[in-house]
């Protein structure tokens, strides 16, 4: 398994959904070559900047190349650590 760490900005509404366990995926441009096992550090971001709240998640599954999904994007299934 890979162990790259990716720090990602996330809006407060999405951050809260992840924090509450309602959102277990991220739709992202695959400009970082995400791999299963990677660590995502989701950093809450507003127009004023970072809020200081973070969530650490592990990538468990990557959906890519799916019909209707832009080839530059992936859906990352994740588990909060």
NUNUGU-486447 format. One line per field, with one value per residue: residue number from 1; x, y, z of N, C-alpha, C, O in turn. Coordinates in pm, 1 decimal, decimal comma. Layout:
<marmars>
k = NUM/...
n_c1 = X/...
n_c2 = Y/...
n_c3 = Z/...
ca_c1 = X/...
ca_c2 = Y/...
ca_c3 = Z/...
c_c1 = X/...
c_c2 = Y/...
c_c3 = Z/...
o_c1 = X/...
o_c2 = Y/...
o_c3 = Z/...
</marmars>
This chain:
<marmars>
k = 1/2/3/4/5/6/7/8/9/10/11/12/13/14/15/16/17/18/19/20/21/22/23/24/25/26/27/28/29/30/31/32/33/34/35/36/37/38/39/40/41/42/43/44/45/46/47/48/49/50/51/52/53/54/55/56/57/58/59/60/61/62/63/64/65/66/67/68/69/70/71/72/73/74/75/76/77/78/79/80/81
n_c1 = 83,1/34,9/168,5/138,8/85,3/-174,4/-264,6/-566,7/-793,7/-1118,8/-1457,5/-1664,8/-1931,9/-1905,9/-1694,3/-1814,9/-2005,0/-1837,2/-1710,6/-1928,0/-1979,6/-2147,2/-2065,2/-1860,1/-1677,6/-1477,1/-1483,8/-1248,7/-1008,7/-767,8/-495,8/-289,9/-219,8/-355,9/-358,2/-464,5/-463,4/-336,1/-298,8/-533,8/-543,8/-785,4/-851,0/-1032,8/-1169,3/-1241,2/-1358,4/-1203,7/-979,1/-788,5/-952,6/-847,0/-945,3/-912,3/-934,7/-824,0/-799,3/-809,2/-751,6/-956,2/-1066,4/-1071,2/-1254,0/-1242,2/-1233,1/-1495,4/-1800,0/-1929,7/-1794,3/-1562,6/-1251,2/-1029,9/-1089,3/-1148,5/-1326,2/-1289,9/-1310,6/-1326,9/-1197,2/-1235,4/-966,9
n_c2 = -119,4/225,6/527,2/805,3/1146,8/1378,0/1707,1/1867,5/2123,5/2186,1/2271,6/2416,4/2301,2/2051,2/1951,7/1924,0/1726,5/1507,8/1487,0/1419,6/1170,7/1129,9/1174,9/993,3/1001,0/1158,9/1373,2/1443,6/1623,8/1434,4/1522,1/1461,6/1203,2/1001,4/717,9/395,3/362,8/599,6/892,5/1135,0/1464,2/1650,6/1980,4/2226,8/2501,3/2840,7/3144,1/3322,9/3185,9/2906,1/2723,6/2585,3/2342,4/1995,1/1678,4/1349,5/1102,9/780,1/658,4/421,5/312,0/373,4/523,6/541,3/632,6/579,0/566,2/874,7/1008,3/1259,2/1216,9/1326,9/1325,0/1164,4/950,4/923,6/681,9/679,7/635,6/762,7/830,2
n_c3 = 0,0/-62,1/81,5/64,2/158,7/135,7/151,8/159,0/67,8/202,8/194,7/458,0/478,6/350,3/501,4/755,5/694,8/640,4/890,6/1052,8/958,3/743,5/484,4/284,3/85,1/-168,0/-442,4/-670,2/-872,1/-1036,6/-998,0/-837,1/-845,1/-687,8/-469,2/-347,2/1,3/53,1/261,3/344,4/438,5/535,3/525,5/670,7/496,3/441,9/285,4/419,7/484,3/623,4/883,8/1093,7/1161,5/1105,6/935,3/930,5/685,6/526,1/200,0/59,3/-169,1/-519,8/-764,6/-1103,7/-1451,9/-1509,2/-1689,6/-1778,8/-1580,8/-1566,4/-1727,6/-1597,9/-1332,5/-1012,2/-784,9/-450,7/-212,4/137,8/473,1/795,7/1010,2
ca_c1 = 0,0/102,5/152,6/153,5/-6,2/-226,1/-341,5/-670,1/-892,6/-1255,9/-1552,8/-1724,8/-2047,6/-1853,5/-1615,1/-1907,4/-2063,9/-1734,9/-1692,5/-2046,1/-1987,5/-2247,6/-1996,0/-1746,8/-1611,5/-1435,0/-1468,3/-1131,5/-924,1/-657,8/-369,8/-193,1/-197,6/-402,6/-344,8/-524,4/-373,9/-289,0/-359,6/-589,3/-562,7/-887,8/-836,0/-1148,7/-1130,2/-1344,4/-1304,9/-1107,4/-860,5/-805,7/-1016,9/-771,8/-1002,8/-862,3/-975,2/-734,4/-870,3/-732,7/-818,3/-983,4/-1106,5/-1068,2/-1335,8/-1191,4/-1264,4/-1635,8/-1876,6/-1990,8/-1698,6/-1455,6/-1129,6/-932,8/-1140,1/-1168,5/-1404,6/-1211,0/-1381,5/-1231,6/-1230,6/-1174,5/-870,7
ca_c2 = 0,0/354,3/606,7/947,7/1233,6/1487,1/1807,8/1915,9/2218,8/2137,5/2371,3/2378,8/2212,6/1918,5/1911,6/1877,9/1599,6/1405,1/1477,7/1352,4/1036,3/1122,5/1182,5/901,1/1004,6/1289,0/1386,9/1530,1/1615,1/1343,6/1589,5/1419,2/1059,3/934,8/572,5/331,3/367,6/736,6/968,9/1265,6/1557,7/1744,2/2103,7/2313,6/2625,8/2939,4/3256,8/3391,6/3102,0/2782,5/2742,8/2512,3/2208,4/1895,5/1538,1/1256,8/990,9/688,6/622,1/277,8/269,9/483,9/502,9/622,3/577,8/540,3/639,8/995,6/1073,9/1324,0/1135,1/1392,0/1320,6/1036,4/951,4/856,2/628,7/703,0/604,8/855,0/764,6
ca_c3 = 0,0/-72,7/203,4/38,5/231,9/53,0/224,3/68,0/117,9/197,7/244,4/586,2/467,9/320,5/618,2/859,3/650,9/663,3/1035,8/1108,9/902,7/637,0/354,3/292,7/-45,0/-221,4/-586,9/-685,7/-990,6/-1003,3/-1029,4/-735,4/-863,5/-567,0/-462,8/-231,3/116,7/76,8/369,2/309,1/548,3/489,8/603,8/648,9/430,9/409,6/207,9/506,7/501,9/698,8/1014,3/1194,8/1179,5/1010,1/949,0/861,3/624,6/441,5/75,1/57,0/-303,5/-615,8/-883,6/-1214,5/-1582,5/-1512,7/-1790,5/-1724,6/-1491,9/-1642,0/-1713,9/-1509,6/-1195,8/-945,2/-661,8/-349,2/-94,9/246,8/611,6/892,8/1101,5
c_c1 = 86,8/84,4/180,3/50,7/-43,7/-306,5/-437,2/-760,9/-1030,5/-1346,9/-1621,3/-1844,1/-2004,2/-1771,4/-1706,0/-1971,2/-1965,7/-1720,6/-1805,8/-2064,6/-2088,8/-2184,6/-1868,2/-1670,4/-1568,9/-1427,6/-1356,1/-1068,4/-804,5/-524,1/-259,6/-162,7/-232,8/-390,5/-418,6/-420,1/-319,5/-364,0/-408,8/-602,0/-659,1/-885,5/-950,4/-1102,7/-1252,6/-1279,3/-1198,9/-979,9/-893,0/-864,1/-939,0/-827,9/-955,2/-925,1/-875,5/-815,6/-772,9/-814,8/-831,0/-1014,3/-1104,5/-1151,5/-1284,3/-1229,8/-1408,4/-1709,9/-1948,8/-1900,1/-1586,3/-1326,1/-1021,6/-970,7/-1152,4/-1263,5/-1327,4/-1302,5/-1281,7/-1288,8/-1160,3/-1084,0/-878,9
c_c2 = 124,7/432,0/754,4/1024,7/1350,9/1581,3/1872,4/2015,8/2156,2/2242,6/2322,8/2283,6/2069,5/1864,3/1853,7/1745,3/1484,3/1380,2/1398,6/1211,2/1019,0/1120,1/1100,3/893,4/1147,3/1277,9/1487,4/1514,1/1528,0/1402,6/1551,5/1270,8/981,9/783,3/520,2/327,5/505,7/799,3/1101,9/1346,5/1663,1/1864,6/2197,9/2451,7/2713,7/3048,7/3333,4/3311,9/2975,2/2812,0/2676,8/2373,5/2116,8/1760,5/1455,2/1137,5/906,6/657,5/470,1/225,4/392,8/444,4/597,8/554,4/532,0/625,8/757,0/1072,1/1130,6/1245,2/1197,1/1381,9/1177,7/1058,8/864,3/812,1/633,3/663,5/706,4/775,7/824,3
c_c3 = 0,0/57,7/178,7/119,5/143,1/142,4/125,8/138,3/104,7/261,5/371,5/575,6/438,0/438,2/725,5/822,2/668,8/813,2/1100,9/1052,9/791,7/498,4/365,3/161,4/-76,1/-372,4/-607,2/-822,9/-951,9/-1046,7/-930,9/-744,4/-735,8/-580,1/-340,0/-119,6/146,1/193,8/313,0/436,9/494,8/582,0/569,8/602,1/407,5/326,3/287,0/528,0/578,8/836,4/1127,7/1221,9/1067,2/1038,6/869,1/812,5/543,0/317,5/70,5/-83,3/-393,1/-736,2/-991,3/-1345,1/-1596,2/-1615,3/-1723,8/-1628,9/-1578,0/-1621,5/-1624,3/-1362,3/-1145,5/-826,7/-563,3/-235,2/20,5/381,8/700,5/985,9/1240,8
o_c1 = 196,8/-7,1/239,1/-58,5/42,3/-405,8/-395,9/-800,1/-1057,7/-1316,9/-1635,1/-1855,8/-2060,0/-1778,4/-1678,1/-1990,1/-2005,8/-1718,7/-1782,6/-2155,3/-2114,9/-2244,9/-1779,2/-1607,1/-1618,9/-1370,5/-1367,2/-1073,0/-746,5/-449,0/-148,2/-88,7/-150,8/-410,0/-433,6/-304,0/-262,4/-478,5/-335,6/-664,2/-620,5/-914,1/-964,0/-1011,0/-1355,4/-1159,0/-1114,1/-882,9/-1009,7/-830,1/-961,6/-767,8/-956,8/-963,9/-846,0/-891,6/-669,1/-935,0/-731,2/-991,1/-1132,9/-1123,6/-1283,0/-1255,8/-1440,1/-1684,3/-2019,9/-1926,3/-1522,5/-1294,0/-931,2/-894,3/-1164,8/-1278,2/-1302,6/-1364,6/-1165,7/-1410,1/-1041,4/-1120,2/-805,9
o_c2 = 127,1/403,2/821,4/974,4/1415,1/1540,0/1925,2/1995,8/2083,0/2295,7/2202,3/2192,7/1975,5/1745,7/1747,1/1659,8/1374,7/1265,3/1320,2/1139,5/906,5/1068,3/1132,0/792,5/1243,3/1182,2/1602,9/1406,7/1546,9/1340,9/1603,1/1217,2/907,0/727,4/591,5/293,6/527,9/763,6/1172,3/1301,6/1752,5/1853,5/2243,0/2511,1/2666,5/3045,1/3400,9/3363,6/2940,7/2912,6/2707,8/2295,2/2154,1/1731,4/1486,6/1078,0/954,6/632,8/398,2/108,1/503,7/344,2/719,5/434,1/454,0/745,7/739,5/1188,6/1057,4/1209,8/1126,5/1424,8/1083,1/1170,2/746,5/895,4/595,6/658,7/733,5/668,3/782,1
o_c3 = 55,1/134,9/263,6/146,0/82,9/202,3/22,6/253,2/9,6/368,4/392,1/657,7/494,6/470,3/780,3/908,8/708,0/857,5/1192,9/1095,3/748,9/404,4/444,2/130,5/-17,3/-424,7/-566,1/-882,9/-845,0/-1122,3/-939,7/-661,8/-682,7/-688,0/-240,7/-142,4/252,8/221,8/243,4/533,2/419,4/701,3/456,0/658,9/358,9/300,3/228,6/583,4/597,4/898,7/1244,6/1295,3/949,9/1151,7/753,8/888,9/497,4/327,7/76,8/-112,6/-347,8/-802,1/-972,7/-1348,7/-1686,0/-1625,8/-1624,8/-1598,9/-1653,7/-1508,0/-1579,6/-1275,8/-1223,2/-776,3/-588,9/-169,2/4,1/402,1/683,8/1033,8/1330,5
</marmars>
